Amino acid sequence: MARRENPEINAGSMADIAFLLLIFFLVTTTMNVDSGISKKLSEKPPPDYVPPIIKEKNIFEVNINFRNELQVEGERMEVKDIKEAAIKFIDNGGGVGKPGEDGTPGQPCDYCKGERSESSSDHPNKAIISVQSDRGTDYGTYIAVQNELLKAYAVLRDRLCQERYGMSYKELDKLYKDDRNNDELKKKVEDIKTSYPQIISDAEPTSAN
């Protein structure tokens, strides 16, 4: 009986097919990108620098424990409620602001809409938000808290920008980014930023152990 030979498989094009598949997956695959919060570190102060005295009422304390529970100004609070609490603190306007660089004394906040309580912040440029987390705090919770605080500043800046320039701060900032040489837009952006400066301080994390 004649011996039957197995048919051969032409594998000459397999390398080309594998290469094309590799390119396909490289082009179509979605890569996870780490997210974070952009922060500018302060410069090292000169040797003769004397830190200013900060009143306790000008500090808004946010604490996140290792169970991801929040305590704001000594009271339990949900993440969704931080924004309104921060707005109330920043916009209180209960005193006068920092003295001007030219030596002029600090002035009351004439654009603040807060309660002007003597027990809360004096002025937006004196209002400091201090965030202290635990080494066991979830990164997602920390980011969520930071986002709510940034939203508080965004709300206040938008409101003031609408009052002064008839547009949101986001719109004004985009116009300036598209035209960096426009001095008028630059002055308007700086005006809003200095009226409601973002002063968020990260305290040294605590440890549950």
C-alpha positions as a Markdown table, in Angstrom:
| # | Residue | x | y | z |
|---|---|---|---|---|
| 1 | Met | 0.0 | 0.0 | 0.0 |
| 2 | Ala | 1.4 | 3.4 | -0.9 |
| 3 | Arg | 2.5 | 5.7 | 2.0 |
| 4 | Arg | 0.5 | 8.9 | 2.2 |
| 5 | Glu | 2.6 | 12.0 | 3.0 |
| 6 | Asn | 1.3 | 14.8 | 5.3 |
| 7 | Pro | 0.6 | 18.0 | 3.4 |
| 8 | Glu | 3.0 | 20.8 | 4.1 |
| 9 | Ile | 1.8 | 24.1 | 5.7 |
| 10 | Asn | 3.3 | 27.2 | 4.1 |
| 11 | Ala | 4.4 | 29.4 | 7.1 |
| 12 | Gly | 6.3 | 31.9 | 5.0 |
| 13 | Ser | 3.8 | 34.7 | 5.7 |
| 14 | Met | 3.3 | 34.0 | 9.4 |
| 15 | Ala | 5.9 | 36.5 | 10.4 |
| 16 | Asp | 4.2 | 39.2 | 8.4 |
| 17 | Ile | 0.9 | 38.4 | 9.9 |
| 18 | Ala | 2.3 | 38.5 | 13.4 |
| 19 | Phe | 4.0 | 41.8 | 12.7 |
| 20 | Leu | 0.7 | 43.3 | 11.4 |
| 21 | Leu | -1.2 | 42.1 | 14.5 |
| 22 | Leu | 1.4 | 43.6 | 16.8 |
| 23 | Ile | 1.1 | 47.0 | 15.1 |
| 24 | Phe | -2.7 | 46.7 | 15.3 |
| 25 | Phe | -2.7 | 46.0 | 19.0 |
| 26 | Leu | -0.2 | 48.8 | 19.7 |
| 27 | Val | -2.4 | 51.3 | 17.9 |
| 28 | Thr | -5.7 | 50.3 | 19.3 |
| 29 | Thr | -4.9 | 49.4 | 22.9 |
| 30 | Thr | -5.8 | 52.0 | 25.5 |
| 31 | Met | -3.1 | 52.6 | 28.0 |
| 32 | Asn | -3.8 | 53.6 | 31.6 |
| 33 | Val | -2.4 | 57.0 | 32.4 |
| 34 | Asp | -1.6 | 58.0 | 36.0 |
| 35 | Ser | -3.6 | 61.0 | 37.1 |
| 36 | Gly | -2.6 | 63.6 | 39.7 |
| 37 | Ile | -2.8 | 67.1 | 40.9 |
| 38 | Ser | -0.4 | 69.8 | 39.6 |
| 39 | Lys | 1.2 | 71.6 | 42.5 |
| 40 | Lys | 4.0 | 74.2 | 42.6 |
| 41 | Leu | 6.4 | 73.7 | 45.5 |
| 42 | Ser | 7.4 | 76.9 | 47.4 |
| 43 | Glu | 10.9 | 78.2 | 47.0 |
| 44 | Lys | 13.3 | 77.9 | 49.9 |
| 45 | Pro | 13.0 | 81.0 | 52.1 |
| 46 | Pro | 16.1 | 83.2 | 52.8 |
| 47 | Pro | 17.9 | 82.5 | 56.1 |
| 48 | Asp | 16.5 | 85.7 | 57.8 |
| 49 | Tyr | 12.9 | 84.8 | 56.8 |
| 50 | Val | 10.5 | 85.2 | 59.7 |
| 51 | Pro | 7.2 | 83.3 | 59.0 |
| 52 | Pro | 4.0 | 85.4 | 59.6 |
| 53 | Ile | 1.8 | 84.8 | 62.5 |
| 54 | Ile | -1.4 | 83.0 | 61.3 |
| 55 | Lys | -4.6 | 83.3 | 63.2 |
| 56 | Glu | -6.3 | 80.0 | 63.9 |
| 57 | Lys | -9.6 | 81.2 | 62.4 |
| 58 | Asn | -7.8 | 81.7 | 59.1 |
| 59 | Ile | -7.0 | 78.0 | 58.8 |
| 60 | Phe | -9.6 | 75.6 | 57.5 |
| 61 | Glu | -8.6 | 72.1 | 58.7 |
| 62 | Val | -9.5 | 69.0 | 56.6 |
| 63 | Asn | -8.4 | 65.7 | 58.1 |
| 64 | Ile | -8.7 | 62.3 | 56.3 |
| 65 | Asn | -8.1 | 59.2 | 58.4 |
| 66 | Phe | -7.0 | 55.7 | 57.4 |
| 67 | Arg | -10.6 | 54.6 | 57.0 |
| 68 | Asn | -11.1 | 57.4 | 54.4 |
| 69 | Glu | -13.4 | 59.3 | 56.8 |
| 70 | Leu | -13.3 | 63.1 | 56.8 |
| 71 | Gln | -13.3 | 65.5 | 59.6 |
| 72 | Val | -13.6 | 69.2 | 58.7 |
| 73 | Glu | -13.1 | 71.8 | 61.3 |
| 74 | Gly | -13.6 | 69.1 | 64.0 |
| 75 | Glu | -16.9 | 67.7 | 62.5 |
| 76 | Arg | -17.6 | 64.7 | 60.4 |
| 77 | Met | -18.4 | 65.5 | 56.8 |
| 78 | Glu | -19.0 | 63.8 | 53.5 |
| 79 | Val | -16.7 | 64.6 | 50.5 |
| 80 | Lys | -19.7 | 66.0 | 48.6 |
| 81 | Asp | -20.2 | 68.7 | 51.3 |
| 82 | Ile | -16.6 | 70.0 | 51.4 |
| 83 | Lys | -17.0 | 72.4 | 48.5 |
| 84 | Glu | -19.8 | 74.4 | 50.1 |
| 85 | Ala | -18.0 | 74.5 | 53.4 |
| 86 | Ala | -14.8 | 75.7 | 51.8 |
| 87 | Ile | -16.7 | 78.4 | 49.9 |
| 88 | Lys | -18.3 | 79.7 | 53.1 |
| 89 | Phe | -14.8 | 79.8 | 54.8 |
| 90 | Ile | -12.9 | 81.4 | 51.9 |
| 91 | Asp | -15.6 | 84.0 | 51.1 |
| 92 | Asn | -16.4 | 84.9 | 54.7 |
| 93 | Gly | -14.6 | 88.3 | 54.6 |
| 94 | Gly | -14.8 | 88.9 | 58.4 |
| 95 | Gly | -11.7 | 91.2 | 58.6 |
| 96 | Val | -9.1 | 92.9 | 56.5 |
| 97 | Gly | -6.7 | 91.4 | 54.0 |
| 98 | Lys | -2.9 | 91.4 | 53.8 |
| 99 | Pro | -1.1 | 94.7 | 53.5 |
| 100 | Gly | -0.1 | 95.8 | 50.0 |
| 101 | Glu | 3.4 | 95.5 | 48.6 |
| 102 | Asp | 3.6 | 99.3 | 48.6 |
| 103 | Gly | 2.9 | 99.4 | 52.3 |
| 104 | Thr | -0.8 | 100.2 | 52.1 |
| 105 | Pro | -2.8 | 98.6 | 54.9 |
| 106 | Gly | -5.0 | 95.6 | 54.4 |
| 107 | Gln | -8.5 | 96.4 | 53.3 |
| 108 | Pro | -11.9 | 94.6 | 54.0 |
| 109 | Cys | -13.1 | 92.3 | 51.2 |
| 110 | Asp | -15.6 | 94.4 | 49.3 |
| 111 | Tyr | -16.5 | 91.5 | 46.9 |
| 112 | Cys | -17.0 | 88.8 | 49.4 |
| 113 | Lys | -20.6 | 87.5 | 49.9 |
| 114 | Gly | -20.0 | 85.6 | 53.1 |
| 115 | Glu | -21.4 | 86.1 | 56.6 |
| 116 | Arg | -18.5 | 88.2 | 57.8 |
| 117 | Ser | -18.3 | 86.2 | 60.9 |
| 118 | Glu | -15.6 | 87.2 | 63.4 |
| 119 | Ser | -14.9 | 83.5 | 64.1 |
| 120 | Ser | -14.1 | 82.6 | 60.4 |
| 121 | Ser | -11.5 | 83.9 | 57.9 |
| 122 | Asp | -10.7 | 87.5 | 57.6 |
| 123 | His | -10.1 | 87.7 | 53.8 |
| 124 | Pro | -9.6 | 85.3 | 50.9 |
| 125 | Asn | -5.9 | 86.2 | 50.7 |
| 126 | Lys | -5.5 | 85.1 | 54.3 |
| 127 | Ala | -7.7 | 82.0 | 54.1 |
| 128 | Ile | -5.6 | 78.8 | 54.3 |
| 129 | Ile | -6.9 | 75.4 | 53.7 |
| 130 | Ser | -4.9 | 72.7 | 55.5 |
| 131 | Val | -5.3 | 69.1 | 54.3 |
| 132 | Gln | -3.9 | 66.3 | 56.5 |
| 133 | Ser | -4.2 | 62.7 | 55.4 |
| 134 | Asp | -3.1 | 59.4 | 56.9 |
| 135 | Arg | -0.5 | 57.1 | 55.4 |
| 136 | Gly | -3.3 | 54.6 | 55.0 |
| 137 | Thr | -5.7 | 57.0 | 53.2 |
| 138 | Asp | -6.7 | 55.8 | 49.8 |
| 139 | Tyr | -5.2 | 57.9 | 47.0 |
| 140 | Gly | -8.7 | 58.2 | 45.4 |
| 141 | Thr | -10.2 | 59.7 | 48.5 |
| 142 | Tyr | -7.3 | 62.2 | 48.7 |
| 143 | Ile | -7.8 | 63.3 | 45.1 |
| 144 | Ala | -11.6 | 63.6 | 45.5 |
| 145 | Val | -11.1 | 65.9 | 48.5 |
| 146 | Gln | -8.6 | 68.0 | 46.6 |
| 147 | Asn | -10.9 | 68.2 | 43.6 |
| 148 | Glu | -13.8 | 69.5 | 45.7 |
| 149 | Leu | -11.5 | 72.2 | 47.2 |
| 150 | Leu | -10.4 | 73.3 | 43.7 |
| 151 | Lys | -14.1 | 73.4 | 42.7 |
| 152 | Ala | -14.7 | 75.9 | 45.6 |
| 153 | Tyr | -12.1 | 78.3 | 44.2 |
| 154 | Ala | -13.4 | 77.8 | 40.7 |
| 155 | Val | -17.0 | 78.8 | 41.8 |
| 156 | Leu | -15.7 | 81.9 | 43.6 |
| 157 | Arg | -13.5 | 83.0 | 40.7 |
| 158 | Asp | -16.2 | 82.4 | 38.1 |
| 159 | Arg | -18.7 | 84.5 | 40.2 |
| 160 | Leu | -16.3 | 87.4 | 40.5 |
| 161 | Cys | -15.2 | 87.2 | 36.9 |
| 162 | Gln | -18.8 | 87.4 | 35.8 |
| 163 | Glu | -19.4 | 90.4 | 37.9 |
| 164 | Arg | -16.3 | 92.3 | 36.8 |
| 165 | Tyr | -15.8 | 91.2 | 33.2 |
| 166 | Gly | -19.0 | 89.5 | 32.1 |
| 167 | Met | -17.6 | 86.0 | 31.5 |
| 168 | Ser | -16.5 | 83.0 | 33.5 |
| 169 | Tyr | -12.9 | 82.7 | 34.7 |
| 170 | Lys | -12.5 | 79.6 | 32.5 |
| 171 | Glu | -13.4 | 81.6 | 29.4 |
| 172 | Leu | -11.1 | 84.5 | 30.4 |
| 173 | Asp | -8.2 | 82.2 | 31.1 |
| 174 | Lys | -8.7 | 80.5 | 27.7 |
| 175 | Leu | -8.6 | 83.8 | 26.0 |
| 176 | Tyr | -5.4 | 84.7 | 27.7 |
| 177 | Lys | -3.8 | 81.3 | 26.9 |
| 178 | Asp | -4.6 | 81.9 | 23.3 |
| 179 | Asp | -3.1 | 85.4 | 23.4 |
| 180 | Arg | -0.2 | 85.6 | 25.9 |
| 181 | Asn | 0.9 | 89.0 | 24.6 |
| 182 | Asn | -2.4 | 90.7 | 25.5 |
| 183 | Asp | -1.6 | 92.8 | 28.6 |
| 184 | Glu | -5.2 | 93.6 | 29.2 |
| 185 | Leu | -6.2 | 90.0 | 29.5 |
| 186 | Lys | -3.2 | 89.3 | 31.7 |
| 187 | Lys | -4.2 | 92.0 | 34.1 |
| 188 | Lys | -7.8 | 90.6 | 34.3 |
| 189 | Val | -6.5 | 87.1 | 35.0 |
| 190 | Glu | -4.1 | 88.3 | 37.7 |
| 191 | Asp | -6.9 | 90.4 | 39.2 |
| 192 | Ile | -9.2 | 87.3 | 39.7 |
| 193 | Lys | -6.3 | 85.0 | 40.8 |
| 194 | Thr | -5.1 | 87.5 | 43.5 |
| 195 | Ser | -8.7 | 88.2 | 44.6 |
| 196 | Tyr | -9.2 | 84.5 | 45.3 |
| 197 | Pro | -5.7 | 82.9 | 45.6 |
| 198 | Gln | -5.6 | 79.1 | 45.9 |
| 199 | Ile | -3.9 | 78.6 | 49.3 |
| 200 | Ile | -4.1 | 74.8 | 49.9 |
| 201 | Ser | -1.4 | 73.4 | 52.3 |
| 202 | Asp | -0.6 | 69.7 | 52.7 |
| 203 | Ala | 0.3 | 68.8 | 56.3 |
| 204 | Glu | 2.6 | 65.9 | 57.1 |
| 205 | Pro | 0.6 | 62.7 | 56.9 |
| 206 | Thr | -0.3 | 60.9 | 60.1 |
| 207 | Ser | 0.1 | 57.2 | 60.8 |
| 208 | Ala | -2.5 | 54.9 | 62.1 |
| 209 | Asn | 0.2 | 52.7 | 63.7 |
